[in-house]
Amino acid sequence: MTNPNTAAAAGSTQYSEPNAQNRYEVTHADLPLHCPLDSMSLWNSHPRVYLAIEETGKAKCPYCGADYILKDRS
């Protein structure tokens, strides 16, 4: 069975390149936050890691160093 998260299986335009940016803005709709994001293909990225962002509004991925900012922080 092929991995449904590969760009080849889904069509190359469905997923964005993983870890292409150093800073991502996310909202509460993206919680629980994990890197790589759902919109990124997984076949050429690091393992999924969940990031605690709710308390501070900021998180950094320990694998790729991407910074995440919670835009709609209450």
N, CA, C and O atoms as CSV, one atom per row, in Angstrom:
chain,resi,resn,atom,element,x,y,z
A,1,MET,N,N,0.853,-1.179,0.000
A,1,MET,CA,C,0.000,0.000,0.000
A,1,MET,C,C,0.896,1.238,0.000
A,1,MET,O,O,1.857,1.313,0.765
A,2,THR,N,N,0.585,2.186,-0.841
A,2,THR,CA,C,1.386,3.406,-0.906
A,2,THR,C,C,0.996,4.361,0.209
A,2,THR,O,O,-0.136,4.345,0.695
A,3,ASN,N,N,1.942,5.187,0.604
A,3,ASN,CA,C,1.705,6.178,1.642
A,3,ASN,C,C,0.827,7.286,1.077
A,3,ASN,O,O,1.184,7.876,0.057
A,4,PRO,N,N,-0.318,7.595,1.706
A,4,PRO,CA,C,-1.207,8.634,1.177
A,4,PRO,C,C,-0.624,10.039,1.311
A,4,PRO,O,O,-1.169,10.984,0.740
A,5,ASN,N,N,0.451,10.193,2.040
A,5,ASN,CA,C,1.041,11.515,2.236
A,5,ASN,C,C,2.184,11.807,1.282
A,5,ASN,O,O,2.950,12.743,1.510
A,6,THR,N,N,2.315,11.042,0.238
A,6,THR,CA,C,3.370,11.320,-0.720
A,6,THR,C,C,2.825,12.189,-1.836
A,6,THR,O,O,1.658,12.074,-2.211
A,7,ALA,N,N,3.661,13.050,-2.360
A,7,ALA,CA,C,3.244,13.929,-3.442
A,7,ALA,C,C,2.846,13.122,-4.673
A,7,ALA,O,O,1.929,13.514,-5.394
A,8,ALA,N,N,3.522,11.998,-4.924
A,8,ALA,CA,C,3.215,11.179,-6.094
A,8,ALA,C,C,1.818,10.574,-6.000
A,8,ALA,O,O,1.103,10.502,-6.999
A,9,ALA,N,N,1.429,10.140,-4.803
A,9,ALA,CA,C,0.131,9.510,-4.627
A,9,ALA,C,C,-1.011,10.519,-4.669
A,9,ALA,O,O,-2.119,10.179,-5.085
A,10,ALA,N,N,-0.763,11.730,-4.252
A,10,ALA,CA,C,-1.823,12.719,-4.131
A,10,ALA,C,C,-1.853,13.722,-5.274
A,10,ALA,O,O,-2.784,14.522,-5.364
A,11,GLY,N,N,-0.877,13.695,-6.126
A,11,GLY,CA,C,-0.746,14.747,-7.129
A,11,GLY,C,C,0.198,15.789,-6.568
A,11,GLY,O,O,0.039,16.211,-5.422
A,12,SER,N,N,1.154,16.203,-7.332
A,12,SER,CA,C,2.238,17.032,-6.808
A,12,SER,C,C,1.791,18.397,-6.296
A,12,SER,O,O,2.562,19.062,-5.605
A,13,THR,N,N,0.579,18.835,-6.609
A,13,THR,CA,C,0.148,20.165,-6.164
A,13,THR,C,C,-0.617,20.144,-4.852
A,13,THR,O,O,-0.879,21.207,-4.289
A,14,GLN,N,N,-0.985,18.974,-4.343
A,14,GLN,CA,C,-1.773,18.920,-3.111
A,14,GLN,C,C,-0.944,19.274,-1.883
A,14,GLN,O,O,-1.464,19.892,-0.954
A,15,TYR,N,N,0.306,18.906,-1.857
A,15,TYR,CA,C,1.150,19.137,-0.690
A,15,TYR,C,C,2.243,20.142,-1.006
A,15,TYR,O,O,2.745,20.207,-2.128
A,16,SER,N,N,2.607,20.937,0.018
A,16,SER,CA,C,3.708,21.874,-0.151
A,16,SER,C,C,5.014,21.195,0.258
A,16,SER,O,O,5.007,20.157,0.920
A,17,GLU,N,N,6.119,21.790,-0.140
A,17,GLU,CA,C,7.423,21.242,0.211
A,17,GLU,C,C,7.636,21.385,1.712
A,17,GLU,O,O,7.453,22.479,2.247
A,18,PRO,N,N,8.016,20.317,2.408
A,18,PRO,CA,C,8.203,20.415,3.851
A,18,PRO,C,C,9.428,21.233,4.206
A,18,PRO,O,O,10.435,21.213,3.498
A,19,ASN,N,N,9.328,21.940,5.293
A,19,ASN,CA,C,10.450,22.686,5.843
A,19,ASN,C,C,11.042,23.681,4.843
A,19,ASN,O,O,12.248,23.928,4.851
A,20,ALA,N,N,10.204,24.243,3.995
A,20,ALA,CA,C,10.663,25.185,2.980
A,20,ALA,C,C,10.848,26.584,3.556
A,20,ALA,O,O,11.554,27.408,2.976
A,21,GLN,N,N,10.223,26.850,4.681
A,21,GLN,CA,C,10.311,28.162,5.313
A,21,GLN,C,C,10.934,28.009,6.692
A,21,GLN,O,O,11.035,26.903,7.222
A,22,ASN,N,N,11.341,29.115,7.256
A,22,ASN,CA,C,11.866,29.099,8.623
A,22,ASN,C,C,10.847,29.598,9.629
A,22,ASN,O,O,11.030,29.428,10.834
A,23,ARG,N,N,9.757,30.222,9.140
A,23,ARG,CA,C,8.758,30.795,10.035
A,23,ARG,C,C,7.373,30.528,9.458
A,23,ARG,O,O,7.115,30.776,8.280
A,24,TYR,N,N,6.494,30.022,10.308
A,24,TYR,CA,C,5.124,29.721,9.905
A,24,TYR,C,C,4.174,30.370,10.899
A,24,TYR,O,O,4.391,30.311,12.109
A,25,GLU,N,N,3.118,30.991,10.381
A,25,GLU,CA,C,2.063,31.533,11.238
A,25,GLU,C,C,0.921,30.536,11.217
A,25,GLU,O,O,0.473,30.113,10.152
A,26,VAL,N,N,0.448,30.162,12.408
A,26,VAL,CA,C,-0.623,29.184,12.536
A,26,VAL,C,C,-1.745,29.788,13.381
A,26,VAL,O,O,-1.552,30.806,14.046
A,27,THR,N,N,-2.917,29.153,13.348
A,27,THR,CA,C,-4.064,29.602,14.136
A,27,THR,C,C,-4.517,28.453,15.044
A,27,THR,O,O,-3.984,27.345,14.981
A,28,HIS,N,N,-5.503,28.739,15.880
A,28,HIS,CA,C,-6.041,27.697,16.755
A,28,HIS,C,C,-6.640,26.539,15.959
A,28,HIS,O,O,-6.725,25.420,16.464
A,29,ALA,N,N,-7.051,26.798,14.733
A,29,ALA,CA,C,-7.586,25.726,13.879
A,29,ALA,C,C,-6.513,24.698,13.540
A,29,ALA,O,O,-6.837,23.562,13.191
A,30,ASP,N,N,-5.240,25.078,13.636
A,30,ASP,CA,C,-4.130,24.169,13.336
A,30,ASP,C,C,-3.715,23.322,14.535
A,30,ASP,O,O,-2.832,22.474,14.407
A,31,LEU,N,N,-4.325,23.531,15.684
A,31,LEU,CA,C,-3.944,22.802,16.901
A,31,LEU,C,C,-4.605,21.437,16.940
A,31,LEU,O,O,-5.726,21.313,16.446
A,32,PRO,N,N,-3.993,20.417,17.487
A,32,PRO,CA,C,-2.662,20.425,18.075
A,32,PRO,C,C,-1.612,20.607,16.981
A,32,PRO,O,O,-1.698,20.000,15.914
A,33,LEU,N,N,-0.636,21.438,17.258
A,33,LEU,CA,C,0.387,21.794,16.287
A,33,LEU,C,C,1.434,20.698,16.173
A,33,LEU,O,O,1.900,20.151,17.173
A,34,HIS,N,N,1.787,20.394,14.956
A,34,HIS,CA,C,2.868,19.434,14.724
A,34,HIS,C,C,3.653,19.859,13.493
A,34,HIS,O,O,3.138,20.533,12.601
A,35,CYS,N,N,4.896,19.451,13.473
A,35,CYS,CA,C,5.780,19.710,12.343
A,35,CYS,C,C,6.235,18.363,11.814
A,35,CYS,O,O,6.672,17.528,12.605
A,36,PRO,N,N,6.155,18.112,10.529
A,36,PRO,CA,C,5.632,18.959,9.476
A,36,PRO,C,C,4.114,19.109,9.563
A,36,PRO,O,O,3.425,18.267,10.141
A,37,LEU,N,N,3.605,20.201,8.976
A,37,LEU,CA,C,2.169,20.473,8.968
A,37,LEU,C,C,1.445,19.500,8.055
A,37,LEU,O,O,2.069,18.835,7.228
A,38,ASP,N,N,0.116,19.415,8.205
A,38,ASP,CA,C,-0.686,18.513,7.367
A,38,ASP,C,C,-0.550,18.838,5.884
A,38,ASP,O,O,-0.672,17.951,5.039
A,39,SER,N,N,-0.301,20.100,5.568
A,39,SER,CA,C,-0.219,20.509,4.166
A,39,SER,C,C,1.118,20.140,3.514
A,39,SER,O,O,1.301,20.365,2.318
A,40,MET,N,N,2.042,19.583,4.278
A,40,MET,CA,C,3.370,19.237,3.762
A,40,MET,C,C,3.461,17.747,3.461
A,40,MET,O,O,2.908,16.923,4.189
A,41,SER,N,N,4.158,17.410,2.393
A,41,SER,CA,C,4.381,15.993,2.113
A,41,SER,C,C,5.333,15.436,3.159
A,41,SER,O,O,6.224,16.139,3.636
A,42,LEU,N,N,5.144,14.190,3.508
A,42,LEU,CA,C,5.930,13.588,4.591
A,42,LEU,C,C,7.083,12.728,4.101
A,42,LEU,O,O,7.986,12.422,4.880
A,43,TRP,N,N,7.082,12.340,2.868
A,43,TRP,CA,C,8.068,11.367,2.395
A,43,TRP,C,C,9.494,11.878,2.440
A,43,TRP,O,O,10.420,11.071,2.523
A,44,ASN,N,N,9.710,13.187,2.388
A,44,ASN,CA,C,11.080,13.708,2.407
A,44,ASN,C,C,11.306,14.661,3.579
A,44,ASN,O,O,12.080,15.612,3.474
A,45,SER,N,N,10.635,14.403,4.679
A,45,SER,CA,C,10.737,15.273,5.844
A,45,SER,C,C,11.143,14.463,7.065
A,45,SER,O,O,11.345,13.251,6.988
A,46,HIS,N,N,11.258,15.153,8.189
A,46,HIS,CA,C,11.593,14.479,9.443
A,46,HIS,C,C,10.338,13.857,10.059
A,46,HIS,O,O,9.230,14.136,9.602
A,47,PRO,N,N,10.491,13.028,11.076
A,47,PRO,CA,C,9.315,12.446,11.743
A,47,PRO,C,C,8.432,13.538,12.338
A,47,PRO,O,O,8.918,14.601,12.724
A,48,ARG,N,N,7.150,13.269,12.405
A,48,ARG,CA,C,6.203,14.238,12.967
A,48,ARG,C,C,6.492,14.425,14.448
A,48,ARG,O,O,6.678,13.457,15.186
A,49,VAL,N,N,6.527,15.675,14.869
A,49,VAL,CA,C,6.722,16.012,16.272
A,49,VAL,C,C,5.661,17.037,16.660
A,49,VAL,O,O,5.413,17.998,15.931
A,50,TYR,N,N,5.038,16.820,17.815
A,50,TYR,CA,C,4.006,17.745,18.300
A,50,TYR,C,C,4.683,18.852,19.106
A,50,TYR,O,O,5.606,18.604,19.882
A,51,LEU,N,N,4.198,20.084,18.903
A,51,LEU,CA,C,4.811,21.260,19.512
A,51,LEU,C,C,3.811,21.970,20.420
A,51,LEU,O,O,2.677,22.231,20.018
A,52,ALA,N,N,4.232,22.281,21.638
A,52,ALA,CA,C,3.394,23.019,22.585
A,52,ALA,C,C,3.515,24.509,22.278
A,52,ALA,O,O,4.576,25.103,22.467
A,53,ILE,N,N,2.432,25.105,21.809
A,53,ILE,CA,C,2.456,26.509,21.424
A,53,ILE,C,C,1.399,27.321,22.170
A,53,ILE,O,O,1.459,28.550,22.184
A,54,GLU,N,N,0.441,26.649,22.785
A,54,GLU,CA,C,-0.704,27.334,23.384
A,54,GLU,C,C,-0.315,28.337,24.460
A,54,GLU,O,O,-0.880,29.430,24.499
A,55,GLU,N,N,0.614,28.009,25.320
A,55,GLU,CA,C,0.934,28.867,26.464
A,55,GLU,C,C,1.707,30.131,26.076
A,55,GLU,O,O,1.390,31.219,26.556
A,56,THR,N,N,2.696,29.998,25.231
A,56,THR,CA,C,3.558,31.142,24.907
A,56,THR,C,C,3.241,31.792,23.561
A,56,THR,O,O,3.614,32.942,23.329
A,57,GLY,N,N,2.557,31.069,22.672
A,57,GLY,CA,C,2.278,31.585,21.343
A,57,GLY,C,C,3.429,31.390,20.367
A,57,GLY,O,O,3.369,31.855,19.228
A,58,LYS,N,N,4.485,30.698,20.815
A,58,LYS,CA,C,5.648,30.437,19.967
A,58,LYS,C,C,6.118,29.008,20.193
A,58,LYS,O,O,5.975,28.454,21.283
A,59,ALA,N,N,6.680,28.426,19.145
A,59,ALA,CA,C,7.267,27.089,19.259
A,59,ALA,C,C,8.342,26.940,18.191
A,59,ALA,O,O,8.276,27.568,17.134
A,60,LYS,N,N,9.331,26.102,18.478
A,60,LYS,CA,C,10.427,25.827,17.530
A,60,LYS,C,C,10.543,24.322,17.366
A,60,LYS,O,O,10.574,23.580,18.348
A,61,CYS,N,N,10.605,23.880,16.121
A,61,CYS,CA,C,10.744,22.456,15.840
A,61,CYS,C,C,12.161,22.012,16.185
A,61,CYS,O,O,13.126,22.619,15.720
A,62,PRO,N,N,12.302,20.961,16.996
A,62,PRO,CA,C,13.641,20.492,17.365
A,62,PRO,C,C,14.372,19.795,16.216
A,62,PRO,O,O,15.592,19.639,16.270
A,63,TYR,N,N,13.646,19.377,15.181
A,63,TYR,CA,C,14.275,18.698,14.044
A,63,TYR,C,C,14.806,19.684,13.009
A,63,TYR,O,O,15.987,19.654,12.665
A,64,CYS,N,N,13.927,20.562,12.512
A,64,CYS,CA,C,14.308,21.427,11.389
A,64,CYS,C,C,14.538,22.878,11.797
A,64,CYS,O,O,15.041,23.670,11.001
A,65,GLY,N,N,14.173,23.237,13.035
A,65,GLY,CA,C,14.400,24.593,13.508
A,65,GLY,C,C,13.357,25.598,13.065
A,65,GLY,O,O,13.524,26.795,13.298
A,66,ALA,N,N,12.277,25.143,12.429
A,66,ALA,CA,C,11.226,26.059,11.985
A,66,ALA,C,C,10.558,26.706,13.200
A,66,ALA,O,O,10.286,26.045,14.202
A,67,ASP,N,N,10.303,28.002,13.089
A,67,ASP,CA,C,9.612,28.743,14.142
A,67,ASP,C,C,8.134,28.831,13.789
A,67,ASP,O,O,7.770,29.096,12.644
A,68,TYR,N,N,7.296,28.606,14.783
A,68,TYR,CA,C,5.847,28.699,14.617
A,68,TYR,C,C,5.325,29.799,15.540
A,68,TYR,O,O,5.707,29.887,16.707
A,69,ILE,N,N,4.438,30.640,14.984
A,69,ILE,CA,C,3.842,31.749,15.721
A,69,ILE,C,C,2.345,31.563,15.686
A,69,ILE,O,O,1.773,31.367,14.614
A,70,LEU,N,N,1.690,31.619,16.848
A,70,LEU,CA,C,0.241,31.506,16.943
A,70,LEU,C,C,-0.360,32.881,16.699
A,70,LEU,O,O,-0.203,33.783,17.522
A,71,LYS,N,N,-1.055,33.050,15.561
A,71,LYS,CA,C,-1.567,34.365,15.157
A,71,LYS,C,C,-2.748,34.822,16.005
A,71,LYS,O,O,-2.821,35.997,16.364
A,72,ASP,N,N,-3.657,33.939,16.327
A,72,ASP,CA,C,-4.885,34.338,17.018
A,72,ASP,C,C,-4.831,33.996,18.501
A,72,ASP,O,O,-5.793,33.482,19.073
A,73,ARG,N,N,-3.701,34.287,19.105
A,73,ARG,CA,C,-3.522,34.002,20.533
A,73,ARG,C,C,-4.437,34.881,21.360
A,73,ARG,O,O,-4.510,36.091,21.144
A,74,SER,N,N,-5.143,34.270,22.315
A,74,SER,CA,C,-6.063,35.045,23.153
A,74,SER,C,C,-5.354,35.684,24.309
A,74,SER,O,O,-5.981,36.372,25.114
